[in-house]
Amino acid sequence: MAEKKCYVCGKSPLSKDEIGLTKKLIDKKTVNFYCLPCLAESLEVTEEELLAKIEEFKEEGCTLFR
């Protein structure tokens, strides 16, 4: 499986949390992934807010964050 890289800035490799968050917030079937800073900018939120959402999804048992 090829390493995923950020669609915007090219950061590679992306963490499993960055990949999971992109799938959760954009589209489960997306082929364009975002690093945390680029996703935050795209969604007009802070990186801290995204990190909090990741923890929230993990606590809920979301399978994208295992």
Phi and psi restraints in degrees (range 20) as a CNS / XPLOR table:
assign (resid 1 and name C) (resid 2 and name N)
       (resid 2 and name CA) (resid 2 and name C) 1.0 -70.5 20.0 2
assign (resid 2 and name N) (resid 2 and name CA)
       (resid 2 and name C) (resid 3 and name N) 1.0 147.2 20.0 2
assign (resid 2 and name C) (resid 3 and name N)
       (resid 3 and name CA) (resid 3 and name C) 1.0 -65.5 20.0 2
assign (resid 3 and name N) (resid 3 and name CA)
       (resid 3 and name C) (resid 4 and name N) 1.0 139.4 20.0 2
assign (resid 3 and name C) (resid 4 and name N)
       (resid 4 and name CA) (resid 4 and name C) 1.0 -86.4 20.0 2
assign (resid 4 and name N) (resid 4 and name CA)
       (resid 4 and name C) (resid 5 and name N) 1.0 143.1 20.0 2
assign (resid 4 and name C) (resid 5 and name N)
       (resid 5 and name CA) (resid 5 and name C) 1.0 -128.6 20.0 2
assign (resid 5 and name N) (resid 5 and name CA)
       (resid 5 and name C) (resid 6 and name N) 1.0 159.6 20.0 2
assign (resid 5 and name C) (resid 6 and name N)
       (resid 6 and name CA) (resid 6 and name C) 1.0 -65.4 20.0 2
assign (resid 6 and name N) (resid 6 and name CA)
       (resid 6 and name C) (resid 7 and name N) 1.0 130.4 20.0 2
assign (resid 6 and name C) (resid 7 and name N)
       (resid 7 and name CA) (resid 7 and name C) 1.0 -63.9 20.0 2
assign (resid 7 and name N) (resid 7 and name CA)
       (resid 7 and name C) (resid 8 and name N) 1.0 -28.5 20.0 2
assign (resid 7 and name C) (resid 8 and name N)
       (resid 8 and name CA) (resid 8 and name C) 1.0 -92.8 20.0 2
assign (resid 8 and name N) (resid 8 and name CA)
       (resid 8 and name C) (resid 9 and name N) 1.0 -56.6 20.0 2
assign (resid 8 and name C) (resid 9 and name N)
       (resid 9 and name CA) (resid 9 and name C) 1.0 -103.6 20.0 2
assign (resid 9 and name N) (resid 9 and name CA)
       (resid 9 and name C) (resid 10 and name N) 1.0 -12.4 20.0 2
assign (resid 9 and name C) (resid 10 and name N)
       (resid 10 and name CA) (resid 10 and name C) 1.0 87.3 20.0 2
assign (resid 10 and name N) (resid 10 and name CA)
       (resid 10 and name C) (resid 11 and name N) 1.0 4.1 20.0 2
assign (resid 10 and name C) (resid 11 and name N)
       (resid 11 and name CA) (resid 11 and name C) 1.0 -53.3 20.0 2
assign (resid 11 and name N) (resid 11 and name CA)
       (resid 11 and name C) (resid 12 and name N) 1.0 135.6 20.0 2
assign (resid 11 and name C) (resid 12 and name N)
       (resid 12 and name CA) (resid 12 and name C) 1.0 -151.1 20.0 2
assign (resid 12 and name N) (resid 12 and name CA)
       (resid 12 and name C) (resid 13 and name N) 1.0 141.0 20.0 2
assign (resid 12 and name C) (resid 13 and name N)
       (resid 13 and name CA) (resid 13 and name C) 1.0 -83.1 20.0 2
assign (resid 13 and name N) (resid 13 and name CA)
       (resid 13 and name C) (resid 14 and name N) 1.0 157.9 20.0 2
assign (resid 13 and name C) (resid 14 and name N)
       (resid 14 and name CA) (resid 14 and name C) 1.0 -85.6 20.0 2
assign (resid 14 and name N) (resid 14 and name CA)
       (resid 14 and name C) (resid 15 and name N) 1.0 149.6 20.0 2
assign (resid 14 and name C) (resid 15 and name N)
       (resid 15 and name CA) (resid 15 and name C) 1.0 -74.3 20.0 2
assign (resid 15 and name N) (resid 15 and name CA)
       (resid 15 and name C) (resid 16 and name N) 1.0 161.2 20.0 2
assign (resid 15 and name C) (resid 16 and name N)
       (resid 16 and name CA) (resid 16 and name C) 1.0 -63.4 20.0 2
assign (resid 16 and name N) (resid 16 and name CA)
       (resid 16 and name C) (resid 17 and name N) 1.0 -30.2 20.0 2
assign (resid 16 and name C) (resid 17 and name N)
       (resid 17 and name CA) (resid 17 and name C) 1.0 -69.4 20.0 2
assign (resid 17 and name N) (resid 17 and name CA)
       (resid 17 and name C) (resid 18 and name N) 1.0 -38.3 20.0 2
assign (resid 17 and name C) (resid 18 and name N)
       (resid 18 and name CA) (resid 18 and name C) 1.0 -65.9 20.0 2
assign (resid 18 and name N) (resid 18 and name CA)
       (resid 18 and name C) (resid 19 and name N) 1.0 -41.4 20.0 2
assign (resid 18 and name C) (resid 19 and name N)
       (resid 19 and name CA) (resid 19 and name C) 1.0 -65.2 20.0 2
assign (resid 19 and name N) (resid 19 and name CA)
       (resid 19 and name C) (resid 20 and name N) 1.0 -46.6 20.0 2
assign (resid 19 and name C) (resid 20 and name N)
       (resid 20 and name CA) (resid 20 and name C) 1.0 -61.5 20.0 2
assign (resid 20 and name N) (resid 20 and name CA)
       (resid 20 and name C) (resid 21 and name N) 1.0 -42.2 20.0 2
assign (resid 20 and name C) (resid 21 and name N)
       (resid 21 and name CA) (resid 21 and name C) 1.0 -66.7 20.0 2
assign (resid 21 and name N) (resid 21 and name CA)
       (resid 21 and name C) (resid 22 and name N) 1.0 -40.1 20.0 2
assign (resid 21 and name C) (resid 22 and name N)
       (resid 22 and name CA) (resid 22 and name C) 1.0 -60.0 20.0 2
assign (resid 22 and name N) (resid 22 and name CA)
       (resid 22 and name C) (resid 23 and name N) 1.0 -45.7 20.0 2
assign (resid 22 and name C) (resid 23 and name N)
       (resid 23 and name CA) (resid 23 and name C) 1.0 -63.1 20.0 2
assign (resid 23 and name N) (resid 23 and name CA)
       (resid 23 and name C) (resid 24 and name N) 1.0 -41.9 20.0 2
assign (resid 23 and name C) (resid 24 and name N)
       (resid 24 and name CA) (resid 24 and name C) 1.0 -68.0 20.0 2
assign (resid 24 and name N) (resid 24 and name CA)
       (resid 24 and name C) (resid 25 and name N) 1.0 -42.7 20.0 2
assign (resid 24 and name C) (resid 25 and name N)
       (resid 25 and name CA) (resid 25 and name C) 1.0 -94.5 20.0 2
assign (resid 25 and name N) (resid 25 and name CA)
       (resid 25 and name C) (resid 26 and name N) 1.0 -23.8 20.0 2
assign (resid 25 and name C) (resid 26 and name N)
       (resid 26 and name CA) (resid 26 and name C) 1.0 -101.5 20.0 2
assign (resid 26 and name N) (resid 26 and name CA)
       (resid 26 and name C) (resid 27 and name N) 1.0 -67.7 20.0 2
assign (resid 26 and name C) (resid 27 and name N)
       (resid 27 and name CA) (resid 27 and name C) 1.0 -170.2 20.0 2
assign (resid 27 and name N) (resid 27 and name CA)
       (resid 27 and name C) (resid 28 and name N) 1.0 131.7 20.0 2
assign (resid 27 and name C) (resid 28 and name N)
       (resid 28 and name CA) (resid 28 and name C) 1.0 -58.9 20.0 2
assign (resid 28 and name N) (resid 28 and name CA)
       (resid 28 and name C) (resid 29 and name N) 1.0 -27.8 20.0 2
assign (resid 28 and name C) (resid 29 and name N)
       (resid 29 and name CA) (resid 29 and name C) 1.0 -101.6 20.0 2
assign (resid 29 and name N) (resid 29 and name CA)
       (resid 29 and name C) (resid 30 and name N) 1.0 14.2 20.0 2
assign (resid 29 and name C) (resid 30 and name N)
       (resid 30 and name CA) (resid 30 and name C) 1.0 -62.3 20.0 2
assign (resid 30 and name N) (resid 30 and name CA)
       (resid 30 and name C) (resid 31 and name N) 1.0 151.9 20.0 2
assign (resid 30 and name C) (resid 31 and name N)
       (resid 31 and name CA) (resid 31 and name C) 1.0 -113.0 20.0 2
assign (resid 31 and name N) (resid 31 and name CA)
       (resid 31 and name C) (resid 32 and name N) 1.0 -4.6 20.0 2
assign (resid 31 and name C) (resid 32 and name N)
       (resid 32 and name CA) (resid 32 and name C) 1.0 -106.6 20.0 2
assign (resid 32 and name N) (resid 32 and name CA)
       (resid 32 and name C) (resid 33 and name N) 1.0 115.8 20.0 2
assign (resid 32 and name C) (resid 33 and name N)
       (resid 33 and name CA) (resid 33 and name C) 1.0 -109.2 20.0 2
assign (resid 33 and name N) (resid 33 and name CA)
       (resid 33 and name C) (resid 34 and name N) 1.0 157.7 20.0 2
assign (resid 33 and name C) (resid 34 and name N)
       (resid 34 and name CA) (resid 34 and name C) 1.0 -126.6 20.0 2
assign (resid 34 and name N) (resid 34 and name CA)
       (resid 34 and name C) (resid 35 and name N) 1.0 143.3 20.0 2
assign (resid 34 and name C) (resid 35 and name N)
       (resid 35 and name CA) (resid 35 and name C) 1.0 -76.9 20.0 2
assign (resid 35 and name N) (resid 35 and name CA)
       (resid 35 and name C) (resid 36 and name N) 1.0 166.9 20.0 2
assign (resid 35 and name C) (resid 36 and name N)
       (resid 36 and name CA) (resid 36 and name C) 1.0 -57.4 20.0 2
assign (resid 36 and name N) (resid 36 and name CA)
       (resid 36 and name C) (resid 37 and name N) 1.0 -48.7 20.0 2
assign (resid 36 and name C) (resid 37 and name N)
       (resid 37 and name CA) (resid 37 and name C) 1.0 -61.7 20.0 2
assign (resid 37 and name N) (resid 37 and name CA)
       (resid 37 and name C) (resid 38 and name N) 1.0 -40.6 20.0 2
assign (resid 37 and name C) (resid 38 and name N)
       (resid 38 and name CA) (resid 38 and name C) 1.0 -70.5 20.0 2
assign (resid 38 and name N) (resid 38 and name CA)
       (resid 38 and name C) (resid 39 and name N) 1.0 -37.0 20.0 2
assign (resid 38 and name C) (resid 39 and name N)
       (resid 39 and name CA) (resid 39 and name C) 1.0 -66.7 20.0 2
assign (resid 39 and name N) (resid 39 and name CA)
       (resid 39 and name C) (resid 40 and name N) 1.0 -41.9 20.0 2
assign (resid 39 and name C) (resid 40 and name N)
       (resid 40 and name CA) (resid 40 and name C) 1.0 -60.0 20.0 2
assign (resid 40 and name N) (resid 40 and name CA)
       (resid 40 and name C) (resid 41 and name N) 1.0 -44.7 20.0 2
assign (resid 40 and name C) (resid 41 and name N)
       (resid 41 and name CA) (resid 41 and name C) 1.0 -64.5 20.0 2
assign (resid 41 and name N) (resid 41 and name CA)
       (resid 41 and name C) (resid 42 and name N) 1.0 -42.7 20.0 2
assign (resid 41 and name C) (resid 42 and name N)
       (resid 42 and name CA) (resid 42 and name C) 1.0 -62.0 20.0 2
assign (resid 42 and name N) (resid 42 and name CA)
       (resid 42 and name C) (resid 43 and name N) 1.0 -38.6 20.0 2
assign (resid 42 and name C) (resid 43 and name N)
       (resid 43 and name CA) (resid 43 and name C) 1.0 -93.0 20.0 2
assign (resid 43 and name N) (resid 43 and name CA)
       (resid 43 and name C) (resid 44 and name N) 1.0 -1.2 20.0 2
assign (resid 43 and name C) (resid 44 and name N)
       (resid 44 and name CA) (resid 44 and name C) 1.0 57.1 20.0 2
assign (resid 44 and name N) (resid 44 and name CA)
       (resid 44 and name C) (resid 45 and name N) 1.0 47.1 20.0 2
assign (resid 44 and name C) (resid 45 and name N)
       (resid 45 and name CA) (resid 45 and name C) 1.0 -132.4 20.0 2
assign (resid 45 and name N) (resid 45 and name CA)
       (resid 45 and name C) (resid 46 and name N) 1.0 174.9 20.0 2
assign (resid 45 and name C) (resid 46 and name N)
       (resid 46 and name CA) (resid 46 and name C) 1.0 -90.6 20.0 2
assign (resid 46 and name N) (resid 46 and name CA)
       (resid 46 and name C) (resid 47 and name N) 1.0 159.3 20.0 2
assign (resid 46 and name C) (resid 47 and name N)
       (resid 47 and name CA) (resid 47 and name C) 1.0 -62.4 20.0 2
assign (resid 47 and name N) (resid 47 and name CA)
       (resid 47 and name C) (resid 48 and name N) 1.0 -34.9 20.0 2
assign (resid 47 and name C) (resid 48 and name N)
       (resid 48 and name CA) (resid 48 and name C) 1.0 -62.6 20.0 2
assign (resid 48 and name N) (resid 48 and name CA)
       (resid 48 and name C) (resid 49 and name N) 1.0 -38.9 20.0 2
assign (resid 48 and name C) (resid 49 and name N)
       (resid 49 and name CA) (resid 49 and name C) 1.0 -64.3 20.0 2
assign (resid 49 and name N) (resid 49 and name CA)
       (resid 49 and name C) (resid 50 and name N) 1.0 -39.6 20.0 2
assign (resid 49 and name C) (resid 50 and name N)
       (resid 50 and name CA) (resid 50 and name C) 1.0 -67.2 20.0 2
assign (resid 50 and name N) (resid 50 and name CA)
       (resid 50 and name C) (resid 51 and name N) 1.0 -40.7 20.0 2
assign (resid 50 and name C) (resid 51 and name N)
       (resid 51 and name CA) (resid 51 and name C) 1.0 -62.4 20.0 2
assign (resid 51 and name N) (resid 51 and name CA)
       (resid 51 and name C) (resid 52 and name N) 1.0 -38.0 20.0 2
assign (resid 51 and name C) (resid 52 and name N)
       (resid 52 and name CA) (resid 52 and name C) 1.0 -64.9 20.0 2
assign (resid 52 and name N) (resid 52 and name CA)
       (resid 52 and name C) (resid 53 and name N) 1.0 -40.0 20.0 2
assign (resid 52 and name C) (resid 53 and name N)
       (resid 53 and name CA) (resid 53 and name C) 1.0 -64.4 20.0 2
assign (resid 53 and name N) (resid 53 and name CA)
       (resid 53 and name C) (resid 54 and name N) 1.0 -39.8 20.0 2
assign (resid 53 and name C) (resid 54 and name N)
       (resid 54 and name CA) (resid 54 and name C) 1.0 -58.0 20.0 2
assign (resid 54 and name N) (resid 54 and name CA)
       (resid 54 and name C) (resid 55 and name N) 1.0 -46.9 20.0 2
assign (resid 54 and name C) (resid 55 and name N)
       (resid 55 and name CA) (resid 55 and name C) 1.0 -63.6 20.0 2
assign (resid 55 and name N) (resid 55 and name CA)
       (resid 55 and name C) (resid 56 and name N) 1.0 -39.6 20.0 2
assign (resid 55 and name C) (resid 56 and name N)
       (resid 56 and name CA) (resid 56 and name C) 1.0 -61.5 20.0 2
assign (resid 56 and name N) (resid 56 and name CA)
       (resid 56 and name C) (resid 57 and name N) 1.0 -46.0 20.0 2
assign (resid 56 and name C) (resid 57 and name N)
       (resid 57 and name CA) (resid 57 and name C) 1.0 -64.7 20.0 2
assign (resid 57 and name N) (resid 57 and name CA)
       (resid 57 and name C) (resid 58 and name N) 1.0 -38.7 20.0 2
assign (resid 57 and name C) (resid 58 and name N)
       (resid 58 and name CA) (resid 58 and name C) 1.0 -63.1 20.0 2
assign (resid 58 and name N) (resid 58 and name CA)
       (resid 58 and name C) (resid 59 and name N) 1.0 -43.4 20.0 2
assign (resid 58 and name C) (resid 59 and name N)
       (resid 59 and name CA) (resid 59 and name C) 1.0 -63.9 20.0 2
assign (resid 59 and name N) (resid 59 and name CA)
       (resid 59 and name C) (resid 60 and name N) 1.0 -32.3 20.0 2
assign (resid 59 and name C) (resid 60 and name N)
       (resid 60 and name CA) (resid 60 and name C) 1.0 -75.6 20.0 2
assign (resid 60 and name N) (resid 60 and name CA)
       (resid 60 and name C) (resid 61 and name N) 1.0 -11.3 20.0 2
assign (resid 60 and name C) (resid 61 and name N)
       (resid 61 and name CA) (resid 61 and name C) 1.0 86.0 20.0 2
assign (resid 61 and name N) (resid 61 and name CA)
       (resid 61 and name C) (resid 62 and name N) 1.0 20.5 20.0 2
assign (resid 61 and name C) (resid 62 and name N)
       (resid 62 and name CA) (resid 62 and name C) 1.0 -58.8 20.0 2
assign (resid 62 and name N) (resid 62 and name CA)
       (resid 62 and name C) (resid 63 and name N) 1.0 127.9 20.0 2
assign (resid 62 and name C) (resid 63 and name N)
       (resid 63 and name CA) (resid 63 and name C) 1.0 -70.9 20.0 2
assign (resid 63 and name N) (resid 63 and name CA)
       (resid 63 and name C) (resid 64 and name N) 1.0 -13.2 20.0 2
assign (resid 63 and name C) (resid 64 and name N)
       (resid 64 and name CA) (resid 64 and name C) 1.0 -73.7 20.0 2
assign (resid 64 and name N) (resid 64 and name CA)
       (resid 64 and name C) (resid 65 and name N) 1.0 -11.0 20.0 2
assign (resid 64 and name C) (resid 65 and name N)
       (resid 65 and name CA) (resid 65 and name C) 1.0 -118.4 20.0 2
assign (resid 65 and name N) (resid 65 and name CA)
       (resid 65 and name C) (resid 66 and name N) 1.0 31.4 20.0 2
